[in-house]
Amino acid sequence: MDYTEILGWTATALLLVGYYLNAKQYIYSWLVWLVGNSMMMIYAMLIQSYSVAFLSIVLVFLNIFGFYSWRKNKS
């Protein structure tokens, strides 16, 4: 297994953990998703899957928005 596959599987694992944390309503789920989506974007660029890379960029912005929205609502 090369580093590209490790990157893809690590990103997938982080995204799944992010879903679990979000289901438990932990605010830090957004940060886990942010890291996972950033890694998935890099992975997608390496394998030249530009549609997945674009989706990951959009999701990174949604992760940032979600984190600040949740933080604002909990204050």
TIMI-2910 file (N, C-alpha, C, CB; in pm, 1 decimal, decimal comma, always signed):
<rs>
+----------+----------+----------+----------+----------+----------+----------+----------+----------+----------+----------+----------+------+
!      n_x !      n_y !      n_z !     ca_x !     ca_y !     ca_z !      c_x !      c_y !      c_z !     cb_x !     cb_y !     cb_z ! resn !
+----------+----------+----------+----------+----------+----------+----------+----------+----------+----------+----------+----------+------+
!    +85,1 !   -117,7 !     +0,0 !     +0,0 !     +0,0 !     +0,0 !    +89,7 !   +124,0 !     +0,0 !    -96,8 !     -0,2 !   +123,0 !  Met !
!    +66,2 !   +211,7 !    -96,5 !   +148,7 !   +332,0 !   -103,7 !    +86,1 !   +446,2 !    -23,2 !   +168,1 !   +374,6 !   -250,0 !  Asp !
!   +156,8 !   +556,1 !    -15,0 !   +111,3 !   +668,6 !    +68,6 !    -20,5 !   +727,5 !    +20,4 !   +216,9 !   +777,6 !    +71,4 !  Tyr !
!    -47,7 !   +718,9 !   -109,1 !   -173,6 !   +772,4 !   -161,3 !   -292,2 !   +695,7 !   -104,9 !   -175,2 !   +766,9 !   -314,7 !  Thr !
!   -282,2 !   +564,2 !   -105,0 !   -390,7 !   +482,3 !    -49,4 !   -405,3 !   +504,9 !   +100,3 !   -365,6 !   +333,6 !    -77,6 !  Glu !
!   -294,6 !   +518,5 !   +170,3 !   -299,7 !   +545,1 !   +314,4 !   -369,8 !   +678,0 !   +340,2 !   -157,1 !   +546,4 !   +375,4 !  Ile !
!   -339,0 !   +777,9 !   +258,8 !   -404,4 !   +908,6 !   +271,2 !   -555,1 !   +896,1 !   +250,1 !   -345,0 !  +1008,5 !   +170,1 !  Leu !
!   -594,7 !   +823,2 !   +147,2 !   -736,7 !   +805,3 !   +118,7 !   -809,6 !   +732,4 !   +230,1 !   -754,3 !   +730,3 !    -10,5 !  Gly !
!   -750,1 !   +625,6 !   +281,9 !   -813,9 !   +549,9 !   +390,4 !   -817,2 !   +628,6 !   +520,7 !   -741,1 !   +417,9 !   +412,4 !  Trp !
!   -713,0 !   +706,2 !   +547,0 !   -711,4 !   +789,2 !   +667,9 !   -819,2 !   +896,8 !   +660,1 !   -572,7 !   +854,1 !   +687,5 !  Thr !
!   -832,4 !   +958,3 !   +543,8 !   -937,1 !  +1059,2 !   +525,1 !  -1074,6 !   +996,8 !   +544,0 !   -926,6 !  +1123,6 !   +385,4 !  Ala !
!  -1095,2 !   +878,7 !   +488,0 !  -1223,1 !   +809,3 !   +502,3 !  -1253,6 !   +779,8 !   +648,5 !  -1222,6 !   +679,5 !   +421,7 !  Thr !
!  -1152,5 !   +732,8 !   +721,2 !  -1171,2 !   +702,1 !   +863,8 !  -1207,6 !   +828,4 !   +941,7 !  -1043,3 !   +638,2 !   +923,0 !  Ala !
!  -1140,3 !   +939,2 !   +914,3 !  -1170,8 !  +1065,1 !   +983,3 !  -1311,9 !  +1112,8 !   +951,8 !  -1069,6 !  +1173,0 !   +944,5 !  Leu !
!  -1353,4 !  +1097,7 !   +827,4 !  -1488,9 !  +1139,0 !   +791,2 !  -1593,0 !  +1054,8 !   +863,5 !  -1509,1 !  +1129,0 !   +639,9 !  Leu !
!  -1568,6 !   +926,0 !   +875,8 !  -1661,6 !   +840,1 !   +949,3 !  -1666,3 !   +876,6 !  +1097,5 !  -1622,0 !   +693,2 !   +933,1 !  Leu !
!  -1550,7 !   +906,0 !  +1156,1 !  -1546,7 !   +950,3 !  +1295,8 !  -1621,4 !  +1082,7 !  +1309,5 !  -1399,8 !   +965,1 !  +1345,4 !  Val !
!  -1606,2 !  +1170,5 !  +1211,2 !  -1678,2 !  +1297,6 !  +1212,7 !  -1828,8 !  +1278,1 !  +1211,7 !  -1637,1 !  +1382,1 !  +1094,3 !  Gly !
!  -1876,6 !  +1183,0 !  +1131,8 !  -2020,4 !  +1153,1 !  +1130,7 !  -2067,4 !  +1104,2 !  +1267,2 !  -2052,6 !  +1047,8 !  +1023,5 !  Tyr !
!  -1988,3 !  +1017,1 !  +1328,5 !  -2024,3 !   +965,4 !  +1460,8 !  -2029,7 !  +1078,0 !  +1563,5 !  -1924,0 !   +857,8 !  +1505,7 !  Tyr !
!  -1927,0 !  +1162,7 !  +1564,7 !  -1923,5 !  +1273,4 !  +1659,4 !  -2037,5 !  +1371,3 !  +1635,4 !  -1790,4 !  +1345,8 !  +1650,7 !  Leu !
!  -2074,4 !  +1390,9 !  +1509,8 !  -2185,7 !  +1479,6 !  +1479,5 !  -2316,7 !  +1420,0 !  +1529,0 !  -2193,2 !  +1506,9 !  +1329,2 !  Asn !
!  -2332,2 !  +1289,3 !  +1515,0 !  -2453,6 !  +1223,2 !  +1564,3 !  -2465,2 !  +1237,8 !  +1716,1 !  -2453,6 !  +1073,7 !  +1525,1 !  Ala !
!  -2350,9 !  +1243,8 !  +1784,2 !  -2348,4 !  +1265,1 !  +1929,6 !  -2352,9 !  +1413,6 !  +1964,9 !  -2223,2 !  +1201,1 !  +1990,3 !  Lys !
!  -2359,2 !  +1498,5 !  +1863,2 !  -2368,9 !  +1644,1 !  +1875,7 !  -2248,2 !  +1709,2 !  +1944,7 !  -2493,4 !  +1679,0 !  +1951,6 !  Gln !
!  -2129,7 !  +1657,4 !  +1914,4 !  -2006,2 !  +1720,1 !  +1960,6 !  -1964,4 !  +1825,6 !  +1859,5 !  -1893,4 !  +1614,7 !  +1980,9 !  Tyr !
!  -1936,0 !  +1945,3 !  +1907,4 !  -1899,3 !  +2054,8 !  +1817,5 !  -1770,2 !  +2024,0 !  +1741,1 !  -1883,3 !  +2185,0 !  +1896,8 !  Ile !
!  -1681,4 !  +1946,0 !  +1800,5 !  -1554,0 !  +1917,8 !  +1735,5 !  -1566,0 !  +1820,4 !  +1619,6 !  -1457,3 !  +1863,8 !  +1835,6 !  Tyr !
!  -1687,8 !  +1769,1 !  +1596,1 !  -1710,0 !  +1687,1 !  +1476,6 !  -1678,5 !  +1768,2 !  +1350,9 !  -1856,2 !  +1635,0 !  +1472,2 !  Ser !
!  -1707,7 !  +1899,0 !  +1356,3 !  -1682,1 !  +1984,4 !  +1240,4 !  -1533,7 !  +1996,0 !  +1210,8 !  -1741,0 !  +2122,4 !  +1262,7 !  Trp !
!  -1451,9 !  +1997,8 !  +1315,5 !  -1307,2 !  +2007,4 !  +1294,9 !  -1250,1 !  +1876,1 !  +1243,1 !  -1237,1 !  +2046,9 !  +1425,0 !  Leu !
!  -1304,4 !  +1764,3 !  +1291,8 !  -1261,5 !  +1634,1 !  +1240,2 !  -1298,8 !  +1623,7 !  +1092,9 !  -1325,7 !  +1517,8 !  +1321,4 !  Val !
!  -1420,4 !  +1667,1 !  +1059,5 !  -1461,7 !  +1668,6 !   +919,0 !  -1373,4 !  +1760,4 !   +835,9 !  -1607,4 !  +1712,2 !   +906,9 !  Trp !
!  -1335,9 !  +1874,1 !   +891,6 !  -1250,4 !  +1968,2 !   +820,3 !  -1117,7 !  +1903,3 !   +782,3 !  -1225,7 !  +2092,9 !   +905,4 !  Leu !
!  -1056,0 !  +1835,7 !   +877,1 !   -929,3 !  +1767,0 !   +850,0 !   -951,0 !  +1654,4 !   +749,3 !   -868,0 !  +1711,1 !   +980,9 !  Val !
!  -1056,8 !  +1574,9 !   +770,0 !  -1086,0 !  +1463,7 !   +679,4 !  -1114,1 !  +1510,5 !   +537,5 !  -1204,1 !  +1384,5 !   +730,9 !  Gly !
!  -1192,8 !  +1615,9 !   +523,3 !  -1222,7 !  +1667,5 !   +389,3 !  -1100,9 !  +1731,7 !   +323,8 !  -1336,1 !  +1768,6 !   +396,4 !  Asn !
!  -1015,6 !  +1793,0 !   +403,2 !   -891,4 !  +1849,2 !   +348,1 !   -801,5 !  +1738,0 !   +295,8 !   -816,7 !  +1932,3 !   +454,9 !  Ser !
!   -792,4 !  +1631,5 !   +373,9 !   -711,8 !  +1517,2 !   +329,5 !   -773,0 !  +1451,3 !   +206,2 !   -698,0 !  +1414,1 !   +442,7 !  Met !
!   -906,3 !  +1442,5 !   +202,1 !   -972,8 !  +1383,4 !    +86,4 !   -951,8 !  +1468,6 !    -38,2 !  -1122,5 !  +1366,3 !   +113,7 !  Met !
!   -946,2 !  +1601,2 !    -21,1 !   -920,4 !  +1689,7 !   -133,7 !   -781,0 !  +1662,9 !   -191,4 !   -933,7 !  +1837,3 !    -90,6 !  Met !
!   -682,4 !  +1650,1 !   -102,9 !   -545,8 !  +1621,0 !   -148,4 !   -541,5 !  +1485,6 !   -217,7 !   -446,4 !  +1623,7 !    -29,7 !  Ile !
!   -607,1 !  +1386,1 !   -158,1 !   -612,5 !  +1253,0 !   -217,1 !   -676,2 !  +1258,2 !   -356,1 !   -690,7 !  +1157,0 !   -125,8 !  Tyr !
!   -788,1 !  +1329,0 !   -368,2 !   -857,8 !  +1338,5 !   -496,5 !   -770,3 !  +1405,5 !   -602,1 !   -988,9 !  +1416,1 !   -480,1 !  Ala !
!   -695,6 !  +1506,9 !   -562,7 !   -606,2 !  +1572,9 !   -657,8 !   -495,1 !  +1477,0 !   -702,3 !   -545,2 !  +1700,5 !   -595,0 !  Met !
!   -443,9 !  +1398,5 !   -608,4 !   -337,6 !  +1304,1 !   -643,6 !   -384,3 !  +1197,4 !   -740,9 !   -283,6 !  +1238,2 !   -519,2 !  Leu !
!   -509,7 !  +1154,1 !   -727,0 !   -560,2 !  +1051,4 !   -818,3 !   -634,9 !  +1113,5 !   -936,9 !   -652,5 !   +954,6 !   -743,0 !  Ile !
!   -630,8 !  +1245,7 !   -946,2 !   -690,2 !  +1323,3 !  -1055,2 !   -841,4 !  +1303,8 !  -1065,4 !   -625,1 !  +1285,6 !  -1186,7 !  Gln !
!   -906,4 !  +1299,7 !   -951,5 !  -1052,2 !  +1293,9 !   -945,6 !  -1100,5 !  +1434,3 !   -908,3 !  -1102,8 !  +1184,7 !   -841,3 !  Ser !
!  -1113,9 !  +1517,4 !  -1007,4 !  -1139,4 !  +1659,0 !   -983,2 !  -1280,3 !  +1687,3 !   -931,9 !  -1116,0 !  +1736,3 !  -1109,3 !  Tyr !
!  -1375,5 !  +1602,2 !   -965,3 !  -1510,5 !  +1622,4 !   -911,7 !  -1512,0 !  +1598,8 !   -760,6 !  -1611,4 !  +1528,3 !   -981,6 !  Ser !
!  -1440,0 !  +1497,8 !   -714,0 !  -1430,6 !  +1471,8 !   -570,4 !  -1350,4 !  +1582,9 !   -502,0 !  -1365,4 !  +1333,6 !   -544,1 !  Val !
!  -1248,5 !  +1632,5 !   -567,5 !  -1169,9 !  +1743,4 !   -511,8 !  -1256,9 !  +1867,7 !   -496,5 !  -1047,8 !  +1774,4 !   -601,6 !  Ala !
!  -1339,7 !  +1896,5 !   -597,7 !  -1429,6 !  +2010,7 !   -589,5 !  -1529,1 !  +1993,4 !   -475,3 !  -1503,7 !  +2030,0 !   -721,8 !  Phe !
!  -1586,6 !  +1873,4 !   -464,8 !  -1679,7 !  +1845,3 !   -355,4 !  -1611,2 !  +1865,9 !   -220,8 !  -1734,4 !  +1701,5 !   -366,2 !  Leu !
!  -1488,5 !  +1820,5 !   -207,5 !  -1415,4 !  +1835,2 !    -81,6 !  -1391,8 !  +1982,0 !    -46,6 !  -1282,0 !  +1761,7 !    -89,6 !  Ser !
!  -1363,1 !  +2063,7 !   -147,1 !  -1344,0 !  +2207,7 !   -122,1 !  -1473,8 !  +2269,7 !    -70,1 !  -1297,4 !  +2280,6 !   -251,8 !  Ile !
!  -1585,0 !  +2236,1 !   -133,0 !  -1714,3 !  +2287,6 !    -88,8 !  -1742,2 !  +2242,7 !    +54,2 !  -1827,2 !  +2240,5 !   -183,3 !  Val !
!  -1714,2 !  +2116,1 !    +83,4 !  -1739,7 !  +2062,9 !   +217,2 !  -1649,0 !  +2126,5 !   +322,8 !  -1720,9 !  +1912,0 !   +217,4 !  Leu !
!  -1527,4 !  +2162,1 !   +287,3 !  -1439,7 !  +2231,8 !   +381,3 !  -1503,3 !  +2364,7 !   +423,2 !  -1299,6 !  +2255,7 !   +318,3 !  Val !
!  -1557,6 !  +2438,2 !   +327,0 !  -1623,3 !  +2564,8 !   +361,2 !  -1748,3 !  +2540,9 !   +445,6 !  -1660,1 !  +2642,3 !   +233,5 !  Phe !
!  -1823,0 !  +2435,5 !   +416,1 !  -1940,6 !  +2402,7 !   +497,3 !  -1900,5 !  +2359,4 !   +637,9 !  -2022,5 !  +2292,2 !   +430,0 !  Leu !
!  -1785,9 !  +2290,6 !   +650,7 !  -1736,7 !  +2252,6 !   +782,3 !  -1703,1 !  +2374,7 !   +865,7 !  -1614,8 !  +2163,3 !   +769,6 !  Asn !
!  -1639,6 !  +2472,4 !   +804,3 !  -1606,0 !  +2596,2 !   +874,9 !  -1733,7 !  +2668,6 !   +915,9 !  -1517,8 !  +2687,9 !   +786,5 !  Ile !
!  -1829,1 !  +2678,8 !   +823,4 !  -1957,0 !  +2743,1 !   +852,3 !  -2030,8 !  +2670,1 !   +964,9 !  -2044,4 !  +2747,5 !   +725,8 !  Phe !
!  -2034,7 !  +2538,3 !   +958,5 !  -2103,7 !  +2459,5 !  +1061,1 !  -2042,0 !  +2476,9 !  +1198,5 !  -2102,7 !  +2313,2 !  +1023,7 !  Gly !
!  -1908,5 !  +2477,1 !  +1203,8 !  -1840,1 !  +2494,1 !  +1331,9 !  -1876,1 !  +2628,3 !  +1394,7 !  -1687,8 !  +2482,9 !  +1313,8 !  Phe !
!  -1866,0 !  +2736,5 !  +1316,5 !  -1895,6 !  +2868,3 !  +1372,1 !  -2043,5 !  +2885,1 !  +1404,8 !  -1852,1 !  +2976,4 !  +1275,2 !  Tyr !
!  -2130,9 !  +2823,4 !  +1325,8 !  -2274,0 !  +2829,9 !  +1357,1 !  -2306,1 !  +2759,1 !  +1487,6 !  -2355,8 !  +2768,8 !  +1244,1 !  Ser !
!  -2249,7 !  +2640,6 !  +1506,2 !  -2274,2 !  +2566,0 !  +1629,5 !  -2214,3 !  +2639,2 !  +1748,5 !  -2216,3 !  +2423,9 !  +1619,6 !  Trp !
!  -2094,2 !  +2694,0 !  +1729,1 !  -2028,6 !  +2765,2 !  +1839,6 !  -2109,2 !  +2888,2 !  +1879,0 !  -1884,9 !  +2806,1 !  +1800,5 !  Arg !
!  -2163,3 !  +2957,7 !  +1780,5 !  -2244,0 !  +3076,6 !  +1806,6 !  -2373,0 !  +3038,7 !  +1879,5 !  -2276,4 !  +3150,0 !  +1674,8 !  Lys !
!  -2436,8 !  +2930,2 !  +1837,1 !  -2561,7 !  +2886,8 !  +1898,9 !  -2543,8 !  +2834,9 !  +2040,6 !  -2625,2 !  +2780,5 !  +1815,1 !  Asn !
!  -2424,4 !  +2782,1 !  +2072,5 !  -2400,4 !  +2729,4 !  +2206,3 !  -2358,7 !  +2837,6 !  +2304,4 !  -2294,7 !  +2622,2 !  +2201,3 !  Lys !
!  -2325,8 !  +2955,7 !  +2252,6 !  -2284,3 !  +3066,9 !  +2340,3 !  -2402,6 !  +3136,0 !  +2401,7 !  -2201,2 !  +3167,9 !  +2263,5 !  Ser !
+----------+----------+----------+----------+----------+----------+----------+----------+----------+----------+----------+----------+------+
</rs>
